[in-house]
């Protein structure tokens, strides 16, 4: 699976298998965790529509503004969501500090 550090790539719907899922990891900094979390919760429907499930949120205990988001998702659908203007506006409102890092990978058996 490829590693993405810039979420500018977009894939047209129908050009990929929407049923293929893998683990998606997103690491980023926020100005204020509570502000970010409140905005994050308002975007639940958008995440569900993009097929994102089994989400977990982690914080670095030594740096509470550092967030790691982990979920099961189709990487292309995830990137399409990240490129939507309303998603970018939500991230800005939430105080996400760029750049963000996006990684996708399949579990090793």
TIFI-725998 format. One line per 8 residues: number of its first residue (from 0); their letters; for each residue z, y, x of N, C-alpha, C. Coordinates in pm, whole numbers, plus 50000, padded with zeros to 5 digits. Last residue first. Layout:
BEGIN
NUM> A> Z:Y:X:Z:Y:X:Z:Y:X | ...
end
This chain:
BEGIN
108> XXXXXXXX> 50824:48956:50038:50901:48835:50001:50957:48768:50123 | 50833:49301:49998:50799:49191:50089:50886:49072:50051 | 50708:49508:49736:50817:49436:49801:50764:49323:49889 | 50475:49768:49807:50501:49642:49739:50617:49571:49812 | 50502:50124:49783:50498:49999:49856:50531:49880:49770 | 50458:50467:49842:50445:50356:49749:50437:50229:49830 | 50594:50793:49874:50560:50665:49936:50545:50562:49825 | 50592:51133:49918:50571:51027:49820:50523:50903:49897
100> XXXXXXXX> 50783:51416:49982:50723:51296:50040:50712:51190:49932 | 50723:51766:49949:50787:51644:49905:50715:51527:49971 | 50775:52069:50140:50693:51958:50089:50781:51847:50034 | 50933:52231:49857:50820:52161:49918:50831:52166:50069 | 51201:52191:49650:51158:52257:49773:51048:52172:49836 | 51257:52247:49311:51214:52151:49413:51159:52229:49532 | 51355:52389:49091:51398:52426:49226:51365:52324:49333 | 51265:52359:48837:51379:52277:48877:51430:52310:49017
92> XXXXXXXX> 51038:52515:48835:51154:52559:48756:51281:52486:48800 | 50877:52344:48990:50911:52478:49039:51035:52531:48968 | 50861:52126:48821:50921:52110:48954:50961:52244:49013 | 50727:52241:48605:50861:52188:48588:50933:52172:48720 | 50483:52299:48725:50565:52410:48674:50709:52365:48655 | 50396:52038:48776:50420:52130:48889:50507:52248:48846 | 50368:51955:48512:50462:51887:48601:50496:51977:48719 | 50170:52123:48416:50303:52129:48354:50409:52058:48438
84> XXXXXXXX> 49948:52047:48580:50008:52182:48590:50148:52190:48530 | 49957:51731:48741:49943:51806:48616:50013:51941:48629 | 50011:51581:48965:49910:51685:48976:49892:51768:48849 | 50189:51387:48886:50236:51488:48981:50138:51604:48994 | 50022:51227:48727:50130:51304:48666:50174:51417:48758 | 49862:51118:48932:49801:51201:48828:49907:51286:48758 | 50054:50969:49068:49995:51084:49134:49925:51176:49033 | 50103:50774:48869:50211:50859:48918:50155:50986:48982
76> XXXXXXXX> 49856:50652:48850:49908:50724:48733:50021:50818:48773 | 49847:50542:49108:49747:50641:49068:49793:50720:48946 | 50069:50360:49110:50063:50475:49202:49964:50583:49158 | 50247:50267:48837:50111:50256:48891:50095:50378:48981 | 50594:50200:48909:50485:50279:48850:50352:50236:48909 | 50939:50205:48929:50822:50118:48920:50714:50199:48850 | 51114:50433:49151:51075:50380:49020:50962:50280:49035 | 51333:50667:49292:51268:50537:49307:51236:50485:49168
68> XXXXXXXX> 51402:50961:49460:51366:50906:49330:51291:50777:49356 | 51636:51127:49640:51540:51018:49651:51524:50959:49511 | 51727:51452:49755:51713:51356:49644:51608:51251:49680 | 51953:51674:49887:51848:51579:49923:51844:51469:49818 | 52174:51816:49837:52049:51873:49784:51929:51785:49818 | 52389:51695:49966:52371:51674:49823:52246:51737:49762 | 52419:51544:50239:52334:51657:50202:52300:51648:50054 | 52571:51322:50265:52595:51430:50362:52511:51554:50333
60> XXXXXXXX> 52480:51154:50063:52618:51203:50058:52646:51316:50157 | 52180:51201:49904:52236:51182:50037:52379:51237:50035 | 52127:51035:49596:52155:51158:49669:52215:51122:49804 | 51889:50878:49382:51987:50870:49490:52005:51007:49552 | 51793:50733:49082:51806:50858:49156:51918:50840:49258 | 51557:50514:48942:51687:50533:49004:51683:50662:49084 | 51375:50370:48672:51402:50481:48763:51544:50478:48816 | 51217:50192:48519:51319:50143:48613:51353:50248:48719
52> XXXXXXXX> 50889:50351:48506:51007:50285:48449:51100:50239:48561 | 50603:50518:48403:50709:50515:48505:50835:50455:48441 | 50385:50564:48241:50421:50426:48273:50529:50413:48379 | 50335:50813:48154:50268:50775:48278:50306:50634:48323 | 50508:50829:47941:50364:50825:47912:50283:50783:48035 | 50750:50854:48085:50724:50734:48006:50576:50719:47975 | 50716:51111:48192:50729:50995:48281:50699:50866:48205 | 50707:51261:47956:50591:51263:48047:50597:51143:48141
44> XXXXXXXX> 50963:51215:47853:50845:51169:47778:50721:51164:47867 | 51129:51344:48050:51135:51199:48026:51009:51147:47956 | 51173:51606:48114:51040:51551:48141:51031:51400:48118 | 51434:51678:48089:51342:51728:47985:51203:51669:48000 | 51551:51577:48320:51577:51509:48194:51482:51555:48083 | 51471:51772:48507:51422:51635:48518:51438:51562:48385 | 51634:51985:48435:51490:51995:48411:51428:51855:48414 | 51884:51877:48518:51864:51924:48380:51716:51933:48345
36> XXXXXXXX> 51840:51830:48790:51863:51717:48700:51841:51757:48555 | 51814:52091:48897:51703:51996:48903:51720:51886:48800 | 52074:52186:48846:51959:52252:48785:51840:52158:48784 | 52219:52009:49007:52244:52013:48863:52129:52081:48789 | 52121:52065:49272:52101:51935:49208:52117:51942:49056 | 51935:52330:49384:52062:52296:49320:52043:52167:49241 | 51701:52310:49535:51790:52424:49556:51929:52395:49501 | 51621:51994:49683:51630:52083:49569:51725:52198:49602
28> XXXXXXXX> 51390:51788:49863:51509:51873:49861:51503:51959:49735 | 51273:51448:49837:51257:51593:49835:51394:51661:49837 | 51087:51155:49801:51198:51221:49868:51171:51370:49873 | 51005:50887:49609:50978:51030:49626:51102:51093:49685 | 50847:50581:49581:50962:50651:49637:50921:50797:49657 | 50757:50317:49377:50721:50451:49421:50851:50519:49464 | 50660:49983:49370:50770:50078:49386:50715:50209:49438 | 50397:49912:49136:50465:49891:49262:50584:49985:49265
20> XXXXXXXX> 50161:49774:48907:50273:49860:48941:50331:49819:49075 | 49876:49764:48720:49929:49732:48852:50043:49829:48884 | 49771:49864:48490:49875:49763:48476:49938:49724:48609 | 49565:50034:48549:49690:50094:48504:49803:49993:48491 | 49349:50025:48800:49416:49930:48712:49553:49984:48673 | 49109:50296:48800:49213:50214:48861:49274:50123:48755 | 48946:50465:48667:48903:50426:48801:49004:50335:48872 | 49069:50542:48435:48966:50440:48425:48916:50391:48559
12> XXXXXXXX> 49116:50878:48533:49154:50766:48448:49037:50669:48434 | 49066:50964:48876:49022:50977:48737:49067:50856:48656 | 49322:51058:49087:49227:50954:49054:49193:50966:48907 | 49403:51287:49343:49401:51254:49202:49295:51148:49179 | 49604:51421:49599:49504:51325:49558:49515:51297:49409 | 49826:51576:49654:49706:51644:49605:49600:51547:49555 | 50074:51505:49759:50033:51452:49630:49914:51526:49571 | 50135:51389:50074:50084:51505:50002:50027:51454:49871
4> XXXXX> 50203:51154:50172:50296:51262:50201:50251:51391:50135 | 50179:50821:50094:50131:50954:50058:50238:51057:50093 | 50067:50517:50211:50177:50613:50211:50119:50750:50185 | 49936:50223:50046:49926:50344:50127:50051:50430:50116 | 50000:49883:50085:50000:50000:50000:50000:50123:50089
end
